[in-house]
Amino acid sequence: MSNGKLMIIDGNSILNRAFYAIQGRTLLSTSDGLYTNAVFGFLNILFKYLEEEKPDYLCVAFDLKAPTFRHKEYEEYKAKRKGMPEELAVQVPVIKDVLDAMNIKRLEYEGYEADDILGSVSLCAEEKGMEVVIVTGDRDSLQLASDRTRIKIPVTRGGRTETDEYNYDTVIEKFGVTPLQLIDVKGLMGDQSDNIPGVPGIGEKTALSLIKEFGSIENLYDNLDSVGKKSVREKLAANREQALLSKKLAAIERNMPELCSIEELRIGQFDEERLYELFKRLEFRSFIEKLNLSKGAGNSKEGLQLKNFRCIEKIEELTELKSDIVSSGEFSIYYLIDKFENFAEKLVGVAITYNSNNNVYIDINSRIGEEDFLKEFSGIFENPGIKKTGHDVKNFITYLKRKNIEFNGLTFDSMIAAYIIDPSRNSYTVSELSESYLNVPVESLERLAGKGKSFTPYGSMPCETISVIAAQHSEMVIRLKEVFERIIRENGQEELYYKIELPLVEVLADMEYWGFKVNIDGLREFSLELEEKINAITEEIYDMAGE
């Protein structure tokens, strides 16, 4: 029976892998230019294996820049390695800050490499009867595989991240030698990346064959005359000391002094407020939602409290609301629409704010019918004399067009304003903009709805859950408008916004509603033309390949 499970992450290896795995045309970065692709990828890998393994203990090992005992043994050790790219180097302190905020123990020791930490901590845990999982991108760690220690190596295949997993038996199945004998194999074949010389002219295939036959480098040299191939025997004879040195360099140290106690590695609680602030600075909104940090972190800030809020559930109440809106002359709106297959959609609810802080939510899903609401409110939507503010209004305008209702009097769209102010943002939800520009936490409707298999339509949520949040969104749209108007004015973007971007909302809604005509026969002809070209190129490729 196991005395708990320890997971050890090879920090530098996984960070390096994540850096090169998430590239694209431009590296992922924050809106102010801080590179974050390696940190983002590292955390995805970390969370993936935490969910899979559910360890009791966790630590991350890092290299230090200082020389190690291997450099003292062999000055040329890792001498040919290029320096870390600056875009990656700036992310190393960032991931360490994140790990500290997650209360995950970091281990780094001068004179040793992360591999040595993996080896020493895993052996310590094994001796305590624990199960050990090592997550690394470095196959050198396969020498640590045992009946109690598994090595997980994330790899990319076909654009997807998969895992190669090894224990004692799987190492033997794949290589034909034991994990410890892999040290001898590397001693013979060397390692270009670490500049371990090995025996010149001895490759992996020959090295594996020799160790399978003789068991170790030492026994190989004791029985050198038994090596059948003369050329191999001569290479070995000429490089005896180099082979033994290479084995020593390839061996992971497993008895490092002054290691922390295993109990210090027990998984604890995140520092949620600190982690939230870090993820907010890094613009990792998906992780904030995944870990539900905004709710906890927001406790230290004053959340939005609706002063005047009511939920409208009867047609009669709409008449009074219409009168109030006409008297006010303007209002903000936040709509909830569920979309289904075949372009079907249903208006679930509408939140409206007028006279600055009067907030209402119209329950169209269960109380007031969709057609009844539209019949009552079409005059309000079509009245150009009533000023309207919203967020991503285009979709609502398109929805109304399908109901033969026009939407007139649009004076401000907070999503469009946020975009021209900061086009580099990854997302423009009301909750995120409220946090960024007003420092006011608001529950995210997008997080509430979820994604994929966990997606919940607004129509399936209790009215008491979404009504207040939708009304908060409506009021925040009003507040954001005041801030964005000032920023647009200071940026000299008034003409861009009011004469180009805002009118374009209605143009795009028209285009989406009407669509555009296509020449079906022309498309078919073009398709046949492309098919002929593809077939011709395919034949040319086969001819060039000699097949």
N, C-alpha and C positions, 0 to 999 in steps of 0.2 A: 504493500500500500504506500502511495506517495505521501510525503510530508509537505506537500504544497508544490506549486509550479512557479518557476522563475523564468522570465523572459529577458534576454539580454539583446539589445540592439547595437549593431556596429554603426555608430553615429556617422563617421566620415564616409564609410562605404555607402550607406543608404542615402545620405544627403547628396553624394556625388552622383549616384544612380538617378535620383529624382531630378537633379539639375539637367542631366542630359536627356532624360525621358520626356520632360515637358519643355519643349522648345518652340516649335512653330516659327512663323515669320518674325515675331518679336517675342522676347521673353516676358513672362507674366510679371507684372510690376504694379505698384500702387499708383494712384493718380499723381503723386508727387515724385515718382521715378524710382522708388526703392524696389529692387528686384526681389521677387518672392516665389519664383517657380520651384526652387529647391525645397524651401520650407513647406510650401503647399503639398508637393509630392511626398515629402517625408512624412507629414502628418497623415496623409491618406493611407500610406503604407502602415504607419503605426496603428491607426484606428482599425484598419482591416485585420491585422493580426491580433490586436487586443480583443476584438469581437470573436474571432475564430478560436483563440486559445484560452481567453479568460484567465490570465495568470494571477497569482496572489502577490508576486513580487516582480519588480520591473526596474531596469536600469539601462542607461545608454552610455556606451564607452566612446571616448574620443581620443584622437592622436593629439599630441602637443608638437609644437614646432622644434623643440629641443632635440638634439641627437640622442639616439638610443644606444643600448649596449651593442647592438648589431653594427652600428657605425664604428664603434671602437674596435670590433673584431675585423671589420672590413670597410675601409674608408670609402670604397666605391659603391657601397650599399645604397640603392635607390638614386644613384648619382645622375642617371639619365632621365629621371622624371621631370616633366615640365611643371612649372609652378601652377598653383591653383588659379583659374581665371578670376579676374577681379569681380565679375558678376556673381560668382559663387562665393568668393571670400567674404563679401559683405553680408552674406546670409548666415554665415557660421555663428556670429554672436546673436543673431536674431533667433535662430532655432534654440540656442541655449537659453535665451530669455523665456521663450515659450515653454520649454521643458521645466524651467524653474517655476513658472507660474502654474504648471500642471503638477508640481511637487513630485516630479520624476527625478530620481537620483542620477546625477551625471558623474561619471568616473573618468579621470584622466590623471596620468602619473608621468612625471618627467623621467626620461630614460627608458620608457616602455611604450609600446604601440597599443592601439586599441585591441588588436588580436591577442596580445598577452593578457589584457584585462578580461577578455572573453574567456580565455583558457583558464585563468586562475579562478575567476568567480564561478565558472561552470563546474570546475573540479571541486571547489569548496561546497557548492550546492549538492553535487552528486554524493559527496561523503556524508552529507546530512540526510540522505535518502530522498532528495527532491527530484522532481522532473524538471528538465531544463530545455528551453527552446531558444536557439540563437538565430537572430534575423540578420542576415548579412548579404552583401552582393559579392563577397570575396570567397572563392572556392578554396582558398588556403585553410579556411576554418573547417573543412571536411575532416581534417585530422582529429578534430574534437568530438566527432560523432561517436556515440556509444549506445548502450542499451537504455541509458537514462537521458541522453542528450540528443535532440534532433536539431538539424540545421535546415533552416528555411531560407531559400534564395529566390527573391522575386525576379522574374524574367519577363520580357516582353515578347509575345508571339502573336503575329497577325494583328498588331495594334492593341492587344489586350494584355494586361498584367496577369501572369500566372505564377505558380510557385513550384519550384523544384525542391523536394524535401528528402533529406537523407538521415538515416540512422546507421548504426553499425552494419546491419545486414544489407541495406541498400547500397552502401559504399562498396561492399564486397561484390554485390551483384553487378554493379556498373563497371568497376575498375579491376576486379579480380584480385585485389589486395585489401588488407585491413586499413582502417583509417590511419593508424600510426605508421603503416608502411608507405603512406602517401608522402611522408616526410623524406623517406629514402628515395622515392621516385623523383621528387623535386630536387633532391640533392644531386641526382644524376643528370636530369634534363635541364636544370637551372630554371630561371624565371626572368624573362626580359624586363617585365614591368618593374620588378624589384632590383634588377641588375645583379641577380644571383648567378654566378658564372656557370655552375654545374660542370659537366664534362663536355667540352666542345665536340659536336658531331653526334651526340646521343640525344635523340628525341624522345617524345612521350611514349611512343609504341615500344621502342627498345628498352627504355627505362622500366616500363611496366613488366615487360617480359623478363628482364633480369631479376627484378625484385620478387616476382612470382616464383622464380626458380631458386633464388638464393636467400630470400627472406629479408636481408638487410644489406646496406653498403659494406658494413664491416665483414660480414660473412662472404660477401662477393669478393672482396679483396683477399680474404683468407684462402679463397678457392679460385683465384684468378685463372689458374691454368685450366680450369674446367669450362671456361667460357669458350664455346665452340667457334665463333667467328673471329678470325685473326684480327681484322680491322677494329672490331669492337674491343678486343682484348688489349690492343696496342693503345687505343685512346684512353682506356681506363688506367693502364699502367702509367701513362704519361701525366695523368691528372689526379693521382691518389689524394694528395693533400687538398686540392681544390674541391674534390667531391666531398670530402669529410667536412671541410669548411662550409660548403654549400648546404649540407644537411643541417649543420648547426644553425646557420642563418634561417633556414626554412622552418625549424622547429619552433612552435609557439611555447613561450614560457608559461608554465602552469603553477608556479609556486612563488608568485610575487609577494614581497613582504608588505605588511601594513595595509592590507586591504580592509575595507569597511566590513562590518558584520552584516550577515544576510538580512537580519531583522531591519536594518536601515533601508533596505530596498523594498519593504512592504508598500504596496500601492495605497496612497492616501487620497484625500479630497483635493480637488483643484482649488486654487485661489481664484474663485470665479470672477471677482471684480477685476483683478489684475489681468487674468486671461482674456476677459471681455475687452478691456482697453487695448490689449495687444492685438487681438483679432480685428478690432475696429480700426486700428492704425494700419494693419496689414490688408484691410478690406476683405477679410475672409468671412463674408456673410454666411456662407454655407456652413462653416464650422460653428458660428455663433448660433445658428438655428439648430444644427445637429446636436449641440451640447446644451441647448436651451439656456444660453448664457444671458440673453438680453433681459429675461424676466428677473433673474437673480441680481444681475448687475444693476438693473434699473431701480432696485430698492433703495439705493443710496441717492437717487435723484428723484425729483418731484415729478411723478407721472401726471398725465393730463386728466384733470377732473372736470367732467361736464357739469356746468352750473345749472343749465336749464335743458333737461332732456325728457322727451316723452316718446312713446312708441304709438304710432297711429295704426289702429286695427279696424276702424270703421269708415265707410264711405262718407258719413256725415262729417267726420273730423277733417276730411280733405277740403271741404268747402271753406271751413274756417282757416285752414292752412293757406289755401289759395289767396284768401283775402289778406292775410298777414304778409305774404310774399309780394303781392301787388303793392301794398302800402310801403313795404321796404324798398322795392325797386331793384333789388339784387339778391342773389343767394349763391351758395356753393353747393355742389352736388357730388356725391360719391355713390356709384351704382354697383350692384352685385348681379352679374349675369352668369348663369351656368350654360356652358356650351356642350352639345352632344354630337353624336355622329350625324352625317349628312347635313351639316351646317345648321342643325336645329339649335335653338337657344331659348332660354327662359329667363325673364327678369325676376329675380328673387326678392330684391329689396332695394330701396333707395334711401340714402341718408341726405338730409338737407340742413344747411346752417344759414340762418338769416339774422339780420339785426345783430351781427357780431357773435353772439353766443347763444342764440336760441337753436337748439338742436332737436331734430325729429328723425325718427326712423319709420319708414312706411313698410309694414310687413305685407308684401305682395304674395309671398309664398304660401301662407296658410290663412291669412285673414281677408285681405282685399284681393280680388281677382286681378290678373294682369291686364285684361281688356278693360275692366272697370276703372283701374287706375289711369290707364292711358287715355281713356275717354274723358276723365275728369281733368287730367293735367296737360292734355295736348295744347290747350290755349296758353298755358304758362310757358311751355317749351317753344311754341311758335311765336311768342310775343317778343319782337326785337327790342322793345323798350325796357324789358326786364334784363338786367345784366347778369351774366352767368359765368361762374368760375368752376373749373373741374380739374380732374387729373386723368390724363389719357382719355380725353373726351371723344376722340375719333371713333372708338368702338361703340360708344353710346349713340353717337350721331348715326352711324350705319344701322344700328339696331332700330332706331326710330324710323329711319327711311323705309325699312322693310315693313313697318306698320303704317306707312303713308303719313308720317308726322315729320315736320321739319324742326330743326333745332336752330333757333336764331338768337342772337344777342350774346354769343360767346366773347368774353372780354379777356379771359386768362385761362391758360392751361399750365398747371404747375409742373407737369412732367416735361413738357416742351421747354419751359423756362429753365428747368434744371439741366436739361440736355445742352442748351446753348451756353450755359454758364460753365458746365464741366462735361464736355463730350467724352471724356475718358473713363467715366464711371462705368462699372459693369452692370449696375442695376439702379432703377429709379423708383422704387416703391415709396409710398408715403411714409411708412415706418422708418425706412433708412434715411430719407431726406429730413424727417423730423429730428432724428437723432443727430445727424450731421450739422444741420443749419440752426436748429432751435434748442439742441441739447435736451429734448423732451422725449422720453421713451414712450412708444405707442406699440401695442400688440400688433404683430404682423398678420394680416389676413392671409397672405401667401403662405406663411408658416403654418397657420391654422388649417388651411386647405390641404397642405402636404403635396407630395409628388408621387408619381408612379403608382405602385400598388397601395400606398397609404393615402392616396388622394381621396378627399371627401368633398363632394359638391356642396356649395353654399346652401342649396335647398335641403340638404340632409342634416344641416346643423340646427340646433335649437335656436329659436329667435332670441332668447335671452343672452346667448353666447355672442352672436354676430351683430346684434342691433347696436349695442354700446360701442363696439369696436368700429363699426362702419360710421357711426356718428362722430367718433373721435377723428377718423380719417377726414371726414367732411370739414370739421373745424380746423384741422391741421392744414388743409388746403388753403383756407382763408389766411392763416398765419404765415404759411410759406409764401403766399402771394405778396404779402407786405415786405418780406425779406428779399424775395427775388426781384421785385420791382426796383428796390433800391440798388441791388447789385447790377442789374441790367442797365440802370441809369448810369451808375459809376463806371461800368465797362464800355459805355458808349454803344450799347447793343440794342437800343430802342427801335431803330429803324429795321434792323434785322429781325427782331422778335415780332413787332406789331404789324409790319408791312409784308413780311415774307413768311416767317415760320407759323405764326398763328393763323393767317388766312389759309395756309397750306393744309391745315387740319381738315377743313371742310372739303377742300379739293381731293385729298386722299380718301376721305369718307365717300365722296361721290364715285371715285374710281373703284373703290372696293365694292360699292353697291351695284354699279352698272357693269363692272367688269370691262372687258374689251373683246372686240370681235377678232376671230382668227380665220385664216384661210385653211380649212381642213384639208382640201385637196393638195394645197401647196405644202403643208406639213408632211403629208404622206409621201409626196415626191422627194422632199428633202430627206426623210427617213430612209428611203430606198437608196438615195445618193450616198448617204453616210454609210449604209450597210455595204455597198459596193466598195467604197474606199477602205473600210475596215477589213473586208475579205482580201483585197489586194495587198494591203500592208501585212496581213497575217501570212499570206503565201510568201511574201518577200522575206519575212523573218525566218520562216522554215527553210527557205532556200539558203539564206546566209548561214544558218545553223547546220546545214548539210543533212537535213531530215526530209 
